[in-house]
Amino acid sequence: MKCDSSSKLGYAPALDGLRGVSVLGVMGYHAGVPLLKGGFIGVDIFFVLSGFLITALLIREFDESGSISLKNFYMRRVLRLGPALIFLLIVFCLASYALLSKEEARKNYIDALISLGYFSNWTRAFLMHRPKFLGHTWSLSIEWQFYILWPIILLVLLHTLKNRHHIAFIASAIALLSWLFRIYLCMTDIPPERLYNGLDTRVDTLMIGCVLGVLLYSGLITDNIIRMLQKPFVIITPVSMAGLLAFCALAKWRDPRMFYFGFVLVELMVAALVLDISVNSRSFLRRLLSMRWLVWVGSISYGLYLWHYPVYRAIARLGFDNLILITIASLTTFAVAALSYYAIEIPVLRLKKHFTYSEDINDIQQIDAVLSNGGKCTTLG
């Protein structure tokens, strides 16, 4: 089943803009900005985007080549995510060696190894070990674990099921089971750390993006459906934006209501915004998020996410007040993230052309460019 013309979306700068908003929210949350107490939901925005874009990429490859090269997919992910993370960890370990006591440095080396192995979500979930300066890598771990599993599952489904509605249904069922499992654990007084950091209890956010990717890139959302959605978008988009702003200002990640229904509402509102950006030719949100400065922030958002947390924690230890901390830490984070992006990430990404499925790689790279230009957190988170 080939993609409908409506789903041949290419690179959408507004999606980078959305990622830029997300990472700024996460940075504000970790900086203690009063109006961003719920800025952690930026990670959930990253998750939905990652599920959507990865699924779009994989389905496009399957429809154009008849299969999916898992080796090439994993190599592209390694090239995208690995170098910037390794750069951070090397600097982190060298700084620990030079500036800290042997005991503190040893703990940081352990944290670096856990982060490099993408295990930090599970060490946090089971309260075994919480990295002090690298605690934010829990979201990178969830995304990497998702990258390992979902392409294999999707490849089997694409070869087995001819009806893409069935694939969308299975992806929806996975999301629903994850949500129900989270509710069950919450009802049994499981610690919030387990609920927040586990792949099994958070994968619904990624899977909502996957469902949207299946629907759009399999042509299941037709031109007629898109035309029917034009008027509802006028209401759905502003309501979703207002809802996300409310969560960003008021939400608390330990609040049981977030695990019962809060995160589900967030991911559904994000999916609505992504759909609006992707198919609504009249979208004011697309124009808003396509502002050049915001797209640029989104383009370096992976580096911003990687560096902001250890930089904020390090500067906070120096005893600056909150305003000075935010200013110095943010400027430092932007400088290092830009250096990482232009000096490390872009040069390495040129190697990705060796791991594409087609001689004509321009079309597929337009979609992958959104992933290449942005971060994970989408660790969030």
C-alpha positions as CSV (number, residue, x, y, z in Angstrom):
1,M,0.0,0.0,0.0
2,K,1.7,3.2,-1.2
3,C,1.5,6.5,0.6
4,D,-1.3,8.8,-0.4
5,S,-0.1,12.1,-1.8
6,S,-1.4,13.8,1.3
7,S,1.1,12.0,3.4
8,K,4.2,12.8,1.4
9,L,5.1,15.5,3.8
10,G,8.8,16.0,3.5
11,Y,10.7,18.2,5.9
12,A,8.4,20.5,8.0
13,P,10.4,23.3,9.7
14,A,7.4,23.8,12.1
15,L,8.2,20.4,13.7
16,D,11.7,21.6,14.5
17,G,10.0,24.7,15.9
18,L,7.8,22.5,18.1
19,R,10.9,20.7,19.3
20,G,12.5,24.1,20.0
21,V,9.5,25.1,22.2
22,S,9.8,21.7,24.0
23,V,13.4,21.9,24.9
24,L,13.0,25.5,26.1
25,G,10.2,24.2,28.4
26,V,12.5,21.5,29.8
27,M,15.3,23.9,30.3
28,G,13.0,26.3,32.1
29,Y,11.7,23.5,34.3
30,H,15.2,22.4,35.3
31,A,16.2,26.1,35.9
32,G,13.3,26.5,38.3
33,V,11.4,29.1,36.3
34,P,8.1,29.6,38.3
35,L,5.8,29.6,35.3
36,L,7.3,26.4,34.0
37,K,6.7,24.0,36.9
38,G,5.3,21.5,34.4
39,G,7.9,22.1,31.7
40,F,8.9,18.5,32.0
41,I,6.1,17.7,29.5
42,G,8.5,18.9,26.8
43,V,9.9,15.4,27.0
44,D,6.5,14.0,26.1
45,I,6.4,16.3,23.1
46,F,9.7,14.8,22.0
47,F,8.4,11.3,22.5
48,V,5.3,11.9,20.3
49,L,7.5,13.5,17.6
50,S,10.0,10.7,17.7
51,G,7.3,8.0,17.4
52,F,5.7,9.9,14.5
53,L,8.9,10.6,12.6
54,I,10.6,7.2,13.0
55,T,7.4,5.4,11.9
56,A,7.1,7.8,8.9
57,L,10.7,7.0,8.0
58,L,10.3,3.3,8.3
59,I,7.0,3.1,6.4
60,R,8.3,5.2,3.6
61,E,11.3,2.9,3.3
62,F,9.1,-0.2,3.3
63,D,6.7,1.2,0.6
64,E,9.5,2.3,-1.7
65,S,11.9,-0.6,-1.3
66,G,9.7,-3.5,-0.1
67,S,11.5,-4.0,3.2
68,I,13.3,-2.2,6.0
69,S,17.1,-2.4,6.5
70,L,17.4,-2.7,10.3
71,K,21.2,-2.5,10.0
72,N,21.0,0.8,8.2
73,F,18.3,2.1,10.6
74,Y,20.4,1.3,13.6
75,M,23.5,2.8,12.1
76,R,21.7,6.0,11.3
77,R,20.5,6.2,14.9
78,V,24.0,5.6,16.2
79,L,25.5,8.3,14.0
80,R,22.7,10.7,15.0
81,L,22.8,10.1,18.8
82,G,26.2,8.7,19.6
83,P,28.8,11.3,18.9
84,A,27.2,14.2,20.7
85,L,26.5,12.0,23.8
86,I,30.1,10.7,23.8
87,F,31.4,14.2,23.5
88,L,29.3,15.2,26.6
89,L,30.5,12.2,28.6
90,I,34.2,12.7,27.8
91,V,34.0,16.3,28.9
92,F,32.0,15.3,31.9
93,C,34.6,12.7,33.0
94,L,37.5,14.9,32.3
95,A,35.9,17.7,34.4
96,S,35.2,15.3,37.2
97,Y,38.8,14.1,37.2
98,A,40.2,17.6,37.3
99,L,37.8,19.3,39.6
100,L,36.3,16.8,42.0
101,S,37.5,14.4,44.7
102,K,38.4,10.8,43.7
103,E,35.2,9.5,45.3
104,E,32.9,12.1,43.6
105,A,34.7,11.5,40.3
106,R,34.3,7.7,40.6
107,K,30.5,8.2,41.1
108,N,30.4,10.4,38.0
109,Y,32.3,7.7,36.0
110,I,29.7,5.2,37.0
111,D,26.9,7.7,35.9
112,A,28.6,8.1,32.6
113,L,28.8,4.4,31.9
114,I,25.1,4.0,32.8
115,S,24.2,6.8,30.5
116,L,26.4,5.4,27.7
117,G,24.7,2.1,28.0
118,Y,21.2,3.7,28.0
119,F,20.2,2.1,31.3
120,S,19.6,5.2,33.4
121,N,15.8,5.0,33.1
122,W,15.8,1.6,34.8
123,T,18.3,2.5,37.5
124,R,16.1,5.5,38.3
125,A,12.8,3.5,38.0
126,F,13.9,0.9,40.5
127,L,15.7,3.4,42.8
128,M,19.0,1.5,42.3
129,H,21.1,4.5,41.2
130,R,20.2,8.1,40.3
131,P,22.8,9.9,38.2
132,K,23.5,13.2,39.8
133,F,24.5,15.3,36.8
134,L,23.2,13.0,34.1
135,G,19.7,12.1,35.5
136,H,18.1,13.6,32.4
137,T,19.5,10.8,30.2
138,W,16.6,8.6,31.4
139,S,14.6,9.9,28.4
140,L,17.4,9.1,26.0
141,S,17.4,5.5,27.4
142,I,13.7,5.1,26.8
143,E,14.0,6.4,23.2
144,W,16.9,4.1,22.4
145,Q,15.1,1.1,23.8
146,F,12.1,2.1,21.7
147,Y,14.4,2.4,18.6
148,I,15.6,-1.2,19.2
149,L,12.1,-2.7,19.5
150,W,9.7,-0.8,17.4
151,P,11.4,-1.2,13.9
152,I,11.5,-5.0,14.4
153,I,7.8,-5.1,15.5
154,L,6.8,-2.7,12.6
155,L,8.7,-4.7,10.0
156,V,7.0,-7.9,11.1
157,L,3.6,-6.2,11.0
158,L,4.2,-4.7,7.6
159,H,5.2,-8.1,6.1
160,T,2.3,-9.9,7.9
161,L,-0.6,-7.6,7.6
162,K,-1.7,-6.0,4.3
163,N,-4.3,-3.8,5.9
164,R,-2.6,-0.8,7.5
165,H,-5.7,-0.2,9.6
166,H,-4.8,-3.3,11.5
167,I,-1.3,-2.1,12.1
168,A,-2.6,1.2,13.4
169,F,-5.0,-0.7,15.7
170,I,-2.1,-2.8,17.1
171,A,0.0,0.3,17.7
172,S,-3.0,1.8,19.5
173,A,-3.5,-1.3,21.5
174,I,0.2,-1.2,22.7
175,A,-0.4,2.4,23.8
176,L,-3.6,1.5,25.6
177,L,-2.0,-1.4,27.4
178,S,0.9,0.8,28.5
179,W,-1.5,3.3,29.9
180,L,-3.6,0.7,31.7
181,F,-0.5,-0.9,33.1
182,R,0.6,2.5,34.5
183,I,-2.8,3.0,36.1
184,Y,-2.7,-0.5,37.6
185,L,0.8,0.2,39.1
186,C,-0.3,3.6,40.4
187,M,-3.3,2.0,42.1
188,T,-0.9,-0.4,43.9
189,D,1.2,2.4,45.3
190,I,4.2,1.8,43.2
191,P,6.7,4.7,43.6
192,P,6.3,7.5,41.0
193,E,9.9,6.9,39.9
194,R,8.9,3.5,38.6
195,L,5.9,5.0,36.7
196,Y,7.8,7.9,35.3
197,N,11.0,6.2,34.1
198,G,9.9,2.7,32.9
199,L,9.7,2.1,29.2
200,D,6.7,-0.1,29.7
201,T,4.8,2.7,31.6
202,R,5.8,5.5,29.2
203,V,5.8,3.9,25.8
204,D,2.2,5.0,25.2
205,T,3.5,8.5,24.4
206,L,5.8,7.2,21.7
207,M,3.1,4.8,20.4
208,I,0.6,7.7,19.9
209,G,3.1,9.2,17.6
210,C,3.6,5.8,15.9
211,V,-0.2,5.6,15.3
212,L,-0.2,9.0,13.7
213,G,2.7,8.0,11.5
214,V,1.0,4.8,10.3
215,L,-2.2,6.7,9.5
216,L,-0.5,9.5,7.6
217,Y,2.2,7.6,5.7
218,S,-0.1,4.7,4.8
219,G,-2.6,7.1,3.2
220,L,-5.3,6.3,5.7
221,I,-5.9,9.9,6.4
222,T,-7.1,10.8,2.9
223,D,-7.5,14.2,1.2
224,N,-11.3,14.0,1.9
225,I,-10.6,13.5,5.6
226,I,-8.1,16.3,5.7
227,R,-10.7,18.6,4.1
228,M,-13.2,17.5,6.8
229,L,-10.7,18.4,9.5
230,Q,-10.2,22.0,8.3
231,K,-13.0,23.4,10.4
232,P,-12.4,21.3,13.6
233,F,-8.7,22.4,13.5
234,V,-9.9,25.9,14.2
235,I,-11.1,24.7,17.6
236,I,-8.8,21.7,18.3
237,T,-5.5,23.5,17.7
238,P,-6.1,26.5,20.1
239,V,-7.6,24.2,22.7
240,S,-4.6,21.8,22.5
241,M,-2.2,24.7,22.7
242,A,-4.0,26.2,25.8
243,G,-4.1,22.8,27.4
244,L,-0.4,22.2,26.9
245,L,0.4,25.7,28.3
246,A,-1.8,24.9,31.4
247,F,0.1,21.6,31.9
248,C,3.4,23.4,31.4
249,A,2.5,25.9,34.1
250,L,0.8,23.8,36.7
251,A,1.6,20.1,36.3
252,K,3.7,18.1,38.8
253,W,5.3,14.9,37.6
254,R,4.7,13.1,40.9
255,D,1.0,13.9,40.9
256,P,-0.9,10.6,40.6
257,R,-3.4,12.4,38.3
258,M,-0.6,12.7,35.7
259,F,-0.2,9.0,35.6
260,Y,-3.9,8.3,35.5
261,F,-4.8,10.7,32.7
262,G,-2.5,13.7,32.6
263,F,0.2,12.2,30.3
264,V,-2.5,10.7,28.1
265,L,-4.1,14.1,27.6
266,V,-0.7,15.7,26.9
267,E,0.2,13.1,24.2
268,L,-3.2,13.4,22.5
269,M,-2.9,17.2,22.4
270,V,0.6,17.0,21.0
271,A,-0.6,14.5,18.4
272,A,-3.4,17.0,17.4
273,L,-0.8,19.7,16.9
274,V,1.5,17.5,14.9
275,L,-1.4,16.5,12.7
276,D,-2.4,20.2,12.2
277,I,1.2,21.1,11.3
278,S,1.5,18.2,8.9
279,V,-1.7,18.4,6.8
280,N,-3.5,21.7,7.5
281,S,-2.6,24.1,4.7
282,R,-4.3,26.9,6.7
283,S,-2.4,26.2,9.9
284,F,-1.5,29.3,11.9
285,L,0.5,27.1,14.2
286,R,2.7,26.0,11.3
287,R,3.5,29.6,10.5
288,L,4.1,30.4,14.2
289,L,6.5,27.5,14.8
290,S,8.3,28.1,11.5
291,M,9.9,31.3,12.8
292,R,13.6,31.1,11.9
293,W,15.0,31.5,15.4
294,L,12.7,28.9,16.8
295,V,13.5,26.4,14.1
296,W,17.2,27.0,14.8
297,V,16.6,26.3,18.5
298,G,14.9,23.1,17.4
299,S,17.8,22.2,15.2
300,I,20.3,22.2,18.1
301,S,17.8,20.9,20.6
302,Y,19.5,17.5,21.1
303,G,22.7,19.3,22.2
304,L,20.6,21.7,24.4
305,Y,19.0,18.8,26.0
306,L,22.2,16.9,26.6
307,W,24.1,19.8,28.1
308,H,21.6,21.9,30.0
309,Y,21.1,19.6,33.0
310,P,24.8,19.1,33.9
311,V,25.6,22.7,33.2
312,Y,22.7,23.9,35.4
313,R,23.6,21.5,38.2
314,A,27.3,22.5,38.1
315,I,26.6,26.3,38.1
316,A,24.0,25.8,40.9
317,R,26.8,24.3,43.1
318,L,28.7,27.6,42.8
319,G,26.0,29.3,44.8
320,F,24.6,31.8,42.2
321,D,21.1,33.1,42.7
322,N,18.4,31.9,40.4
323,L,18.4,34.7,37.9
324,I,22.2,34.7,37.4
325,L,22.1,30.9,37.3
326,I,19.5,30.9,34.5
327,T,21.4,33.5,32.5
328,I,24.9,32.1,32.8
329,A,23.8,28.4,32.5
330,S,21.6,29.1,29.5
331,L,24.2,31.1,27.6
332,T,26.7,28.4,28.3
333,T,24.3,25.6,27.2
334,F,23.5,27.4,23.9
335,A,27.2,27.9,23.2
336,V,28.2,24.3,23.8
337,A,25.2,22.9,22.1
338,A,25.9,25.0,19.0
339,L,29.5,23.9,19.0
340,S,28.4,20.2,19.3
341,Y,25.9,20.6,16.4
342,Y,28.2,22.4,13.9
343,A,31.5,20.8,14.8
344,I,30.5,17.2,15.7
345,E,26.9,16.3,14.7
346,I,26.7,17.8,11.2
347,P,30.1,16.4,10.0
348,V,29.2,12.9,11.4
349,L,25.7,13.0,9.8
350,R,27.3,13.2,6.4
351,L,28.1,9.5,6.9
352,K,24.4,8.7,7.0
353,K,24.2,8.7,3.2
354,H,26.0,5.4,3.3
355,F,23.1,3.8,5.2
356,T,20.1,4.7,3.1
357,Y,18.0,2.3,1.1
358,S,17.9,4.1,-2.2
359,E,20.3,5.6,-4.7
360,D,18.1,8.7,-4.7
361,I,18.3,9.6,-1.0
362,N,17.0,13.2,-1.1
363,D,13.4,12.3,-0.4
364,I,14.0,10.1,2.6
365,Q,16.6,12.5,4.0
366,Q,14.0,15.3,4.0
367,I,12.0,13.4,6.6
368,D,15.1,12.2,8.5
369,A,16.3,15.7,8.5
370,V,13.8,16.5,11.2
371,L,15.3,13.8,13.3
372,S,18.8,14.8,12.4
373,N,18.2,18.4,13.3
374,G,16.5,17.8,16.6
375,G,16.9,16.1,19.9
376,K,15.5,13.0,21.8
377,C,14.0,13.2,24.8
378,T,13.0,13.1,22.6
379,T,14.7,12.2,26.4
380,L,12.4,14.2,27.2
381,G,12.9,13.6,29.2
